[in-house]
Amino acid sequence: MKKIITSLLLLTILNAKSQTIALDQTFGTNGITSIPLIGEGDDLQIQISQDNKILATGKDLPASTSVNPNKIYKLNLDGSLDTSFGNLGTLILPNYSGDFKAVLQGSDKFLIVFQSINNTAPNFRAILRYNLNGTLDTTFGTNGETQIPFAGVTGFRFNNLIILSDNSIIIADGVKYTKLSSNGIIDNSYGTSGVINQANSANIQNQGSNLLNFYSSKIESTTTNGTLINGYGTAGIYNYPNASDYFSKITSSGNVNSLDLNSNLFYNMSPTGSLINTINLTNDSNSLDYYIDEVFDGSKYFFVGSSSIPQPFIVCYDVNGNLIQLNGSNSYKESSITEGNATSILISNNSLYVGGDKVDSTNKWFYTISKYNFTTLGTNEVKTQNLISFENPITNKLNFQTKEKISKIEIYSTSGNLVKNIISNNSDVSELAKGIYVLKIILQNGKIISTKVIKK
């Protein structure tokens, strides 16, 4: 094959348009913690607990309905199970049939909210409170649990419950709101005997002192008594362009971010219910099957989902809707997981944590939590001349031409792993496998350049 000299012509761009991410090799096993399941995984969700550990919730769906599928896992930030929690890091919940989620309360408690406890009438929502070590807090409700009559709405990832500033609780079920004290007792000062009969979405979140009700076609802003707030959207309502299945989050600034799970559209709305922008999320040459979650770090959005391979993927955009490449590609696919999904993502201490699942060659399921460290490239790429040229593709030697003084060259695999450091021209790279690599060139003047090369 004829070799091409790759010259790097850099543009004056102030905002970073490329990032590298890499599995944190100190977390779990080579960056991934795998939790074996009895059955199949089902939408693992992760969050950081008040004691700065990872709380992971998800059903472990066995073939037999006699086996309880409802579990919570707690991990240390190095990826190991917190053995002081539950039974060596795993807490078994009541064997209720409905979906459940964990909601943090105060500085040292968390609530578990079941959308329903069985599949037949009469039915109830169940709220249980636990201490951070996984023991049931029997001071809550009746021996640690409050059940509320329920004949309303359930749905995928519905937030049926919110915590108010005084740690009191409001529960929505589609036909009414119910208010509990912080300790799970009906608050008779709210409505009539603690209940306001008001149609709602059963999917609510706090926005300051108000509520947002999320529907398939609209968002309603109301007081905690269910009264529409006219200053939001049009007469208290924001109408989506199209009815769909949306998964929504509220940022720390009060913006509402809604991910359309059916068409890969992303909506960013102001705290007052006006549309700021819409992002048509990349399908990366039809290699991405679906998006399922996102997180905002204050300047960028990170999205996760499942690719057609199928492997978990991560995609990044800036606030203006511009795609930010990860490791030189439109999407980062986790090659360490040969078959699996990403279902949740969070950012903590400048690292990404991705929850999901995988299936091994024996068809055994695992929940997975992966940790990525990332660095931004591009903010120092500000010259308008050819700084460095590489012989591309490369064979056994890495050869380049430049008038710049180079501190070092880092060579990354497309999965983001640092595989070799180079400090001089004509360096031996014969041990590298054939494939595509990302070069990160660090100049002595502090500027950073990145490019791709092919290893033959």
N, C-alpha and C positions, 0 to 999 in steps of 0.2 A: 504493500500500500504506500502511496506517495505521502510523504510527511508534509504537514502544513505548519507554517510558523504562526502561532496564535499571538497577536499583539493585543494588549489591553489598552483600549482608549477609554479614558475615564471621563465622566460627566460631572458637572457641578450640581450635585443633588444634595439637599440638606437633610431630607428625611430618608431613613434607611429603607431600602427596597429589597433587602435580602437578609436572611438570618441563617445561622447554623444552629441546629439542636443536636444533642447527643444524649444517649442513655447515660445516667449517672451510675457508673460501675460500682459505687459504694452502696447502692440501694438494692436490697433484695439479692437476687442472683443476676449479676451483669445488668442491673438496672430495672429488673422486673421481679415483682413478687407474685407467685402463683399459688392460689389457694385451691386445693382439690375439692371437688363437689361430689355428692352422691348421685345427683341427677344432672339436669341441664341448668345453665345460668339464665338469668332473667333480669336484664337491665340494672347492672350494678351501679349504684350512686355513691359518690364519695364527697366528704366535706372535712374540714379541719375542726376538731373539737376544741372546747375551751382550754384544755390542758395541752394544746398544740400537738395533737396526734391525729391520725387519719381514721375517721369513722366511715365504714363501708357497709351499705345495706343492700340486700338483694335476696330474692328467693332462690333456694336450691331445689329445683323441681325434679323429684324422683319419679320413677315409673309407678310406684305404689302411692295411692292417696292416703295410706295410713301413716306415712312418714312425714313428720313436720318439716315444711320447707322454709320456715321463716327464721332468718338468721341475721345477726350483725357481727361484723368483724372490726377489731380495733388494732391498728398498727402503729408502731413507732416510726419516726421519720427516717429510719434507716431501712424500712421495709419489713422488719421483723414483727411478728405478732406480739402485742402487749399481753403477756401472760398473766398480768394482774387483773385483766378484764374478763368477766364471765368465766368460761372454762378454757383456760389457756389461750385467751384471745378471741374466743367465739362465744356469742350469747344466743341461746335459743329462745325465741319469743313464743307466745301462745299460738296454738295451731288454728288460727283464724284464716278464712278463705280469701279475704280481700287483699288488695295491694296495700302496702304500708310504706311510710317514710319516717325519717328521723328529723326532729325539729329541736334545735338547741334552745334551752330556756335558762336565763340568768347566767351565773358564772360557773355552775357546777352540776347542772341537770340537763337531761334531754328527754323529750317526749317521743313516743312511738304512736303514730296515728294510723289505725287501720280503717280503710274506707268502708269496710263492712266485716262482720264477724262470721257470716254464713251466707249461703246462697238461697235461703228460703225466708219467707215472712213468718213471724215478725223479725226484723233485722235491726242491728244497732251499729253505730260507729263506736270504736273503742279507742280510748286514749290512755296510755300507760306512761308512768314517769320512772326514769332510772337515774341512779347516781353514775358518775363517770367511771366507776369500777365495774359497772354492769349489774349491780344489785338493784332490785326493785325498791323504789322509795314508797314505803307503805303509808307515809303521811299524805300522799296524794289520793284524792277521791276516796274510794272504799278499798282499803288494802292495796293501794298503788294503782288503781284503775278506775276510770269513769266511762260508763257506757251511755250513749244517747240514742233514743229511738230514731230510726232512720228509714225513710221510704223515698229517698231522692235520687241524686245523680252520682255516678262514679265515672272515672275516666283515666286515661293513661297519664301518669305523673301528676294527677290533680293535687293541688295544695288545698286541702280541706280546712286547714287550721292556720291561724296566725297568732303571734305573741305580741301583745301591746306593750307600751313602754313600762307599765307597772307589773309586767309578767302575767297579767290576766290573759285570758284565751277567748278567741271567737272561732266558732266552728260553723261552716256553711255546708248545707247538704242539698241545695237546689230549690228548696221550698221555704227554708227558714234559716235564721241565724240563732245560735245559742251561745250565751256567754258564761264562762266559768271563771271563778277566782283563780289566782295563781296556783292554788293547791287543789284545783279540780272540783270545786264545789259550785253548784249552780248559783249564779249571781242574780238574785231575785230583784235587784234594782234596775236591771236591764229589761226593757220591754215589759211583757207580762210573764211573771215567774221565770225570768231569765231567757225568754224567747221572743223574737220578732218574726212574725210570719211575713216573709218578703221573698219573692222569687229572686234567685241568684244563680250564679254559674256553678257553684260548688267548687270553684277553682279560684282562690283568692290570694292576694299578696298585699303586704303593707306598702303604702307609699306615704311616708311621713305619718301623720295622724289619720290618714284616710285609707280606704280600701280600693283596690282595683279588682274587678271581676272580669275574668278572661273567658270569652266565648269563642266559638269557631268562626264567628263573623265580626266580632266587635270586642272592645274593651269598655267597661263602664267604671267610672270613678264615683264612689259614694262615701258618705260618712260611715262611721261604724254602726249607725242606725239604719243604713240602707237608703239614705236620701241622696239623689243624684247631685253632683257638684257642677254647676253651670259653667265654671271657669275651665273645665276640662273638655277638650275636643269641641264637638258641637252639642250643646245642651247636656254635657256630661258624658258624651259617648264618642269614642274613636271607632270608625268603621273601617275594617280591613278592605283592601281592593277586591279580595276574593275570600269566600268562606273556605276554610281548610282546617287541618290539624296543626295547631301552633304550640310551640313550647317557648315560654316567655320568662325573662328574668328582668329584675329591676337593678340598675347599676347604683353605685354609691352616690352618684349625682342626681338620681331620680329618673334618668332616662329609662324607657322601656325598650327592651330588645326582644323581638319575636322572630323565632326561626320557624319557617313554614316547612313542616316535615314531609310534605308531599311534592313540593316543586322546587326545593333548594333555593328559596328566596329568603332574604333576611331584612327585617324592617327595624330601623332605629328611630324611636319617637321621643319627643321632648317630654319633660315632666308635665306639661300642660296638654298633652294629647295631640300634638301636631307632628306630622311626618317630617323627619330631618333628611333621611336618605334611605334608599333601597339598594341592596347588594344582590346581584345575580351571581350566586356562588358557582365557582368553577366545577365542571365535571371531569376536568383533567383528561381530555380526550376519551371521554366515556369510561374512565377507569374507576370512578367513584359511584357507588351504589346509592348511598343516602347519608345525609347529615343528621345528627341526633342530639348534639349539645354544643354549647359555646361558652367562652369566658372572655371577659374584657379586662385588660390590665391597665387601663387608663389612656392608652394610645393605640392599642391594637386589639383585634379580635382573633381568638384562636378557636377553630372549629374542629370537631372530631366526628367520626362515623366509620362506616365500613366500605371497603373497596370491593371491586368485582373479583379480586384475586382468590379468596377474600382475606384481606389483612386490614387491621386498624389503620386509619389515616389521620393526619393533622393538616389543616390548612390555615393560613394566616392572611388577614386583611388589615389595612390601616383604617382610620375612622372615616376617610373619604371614599372608601370602597375600592381602593387599589390593592391588588393582589401582591403580597409579599412572599417571595419565593423562600422555601425552606430547603437548605442544603442544595441550592441551585435548581430545585424542581418546584412545579406548581403545587404539589402535594407531597408530604412526607408519608411514606408507607412503612410500617414497622415490620421489617424483614425478619426480626427475631421471633415473630409470631406468624407461623405459616398458615394458620386458619383461625380467625377470630374476629372480634368486633371491639370497637371503642364505644362506650356508652355514656361516659361522663368525663369532665375535665375541670380542674381548678388550678389556680396559681397561688403559690405560697413561697415566700422568701426567694423570689426571683427564679423559681423553678416551676415547671409544668408537671402536674400529676394527672395521669389518664387512667380511668377505671374502665374495665371491660371484661372480656372473657376469651377463652381459646379452647380448642379441641385438639387433642394429640392424635397420634397415628393409631391408637387403640380405641378411638372415639370416646375417650374420657374427657370430661369438662373440667375447666378450672376458671375461677375468677382471677383476673390479673389487675395489678396496679403497677404502672410504669412511671418512672421519674426521669424527666429530661432537664438538663441544664442548657441554656442558650445564650449566645452572644450575638450582638447586632453587628452586621457588616454594612458598610456603605457610607457612613457619615464622614469618614475621612477620605473618601474617594473623590478628590476634588481637582485633579489636574486635567489639563486638556492636551496632553501629549502622550505619545507612546512611552510608557514607563518600563515595561518589561515584555519580552517575547519568549514564548515557550515552543520547543519542538513538540508537535502534537500530530499523531499519537506518539507516545513514548514506548520504549522497549525495556532495555535494562538500565539505562541512565536517564536522569532528569537533566536536560540541557536547557539553558535559557540565556538570553542576551539582555543586558540592562546597563544603564549608567547610574542607576540608583544604588545606594548601599542597603543591602538586605540584612535584616536581623535574623530571620529564619523563615522557613516555609513549612507550614503544617499541611499534611495530606490527610484528607478525610474520606471515608467510604460514603456512598450515597445514603447509608442509614445513619450517618452522623458520627460515627466512631473515628477518633483520631488513630491513624494506623502508622504514621511515621513523621518524624521531624527531619527537615533538611536544613543545613546551614551553609552549604557551598554548592557551586555549580558542578555539573557532571557527577552528581551523587548516584550511588548504586540504589536502584529500586527494583532489582530483579526478583526480590521475594514477594512483591505485590502480585496478587492474582489478576487475571485479565478482567477488564471492566472499566467503568467510569469512576473518576475520583474528583473531588473538589479540592483545589489548592487555595490555601489562605496564606497570602504573602504579606509578611509584616516588615515594613521598611524601618530603617533606623530613625527616620524623622517622625515616626508614629503613624504614618498613613498605612492603611490596610487595603489590600486588593484581593479579590477572589475570582477564580475562573475554574472551568472544568477541563479535564484532559482525559484522553482515552489511553489505557494501558493495554498493550498488545502482548 
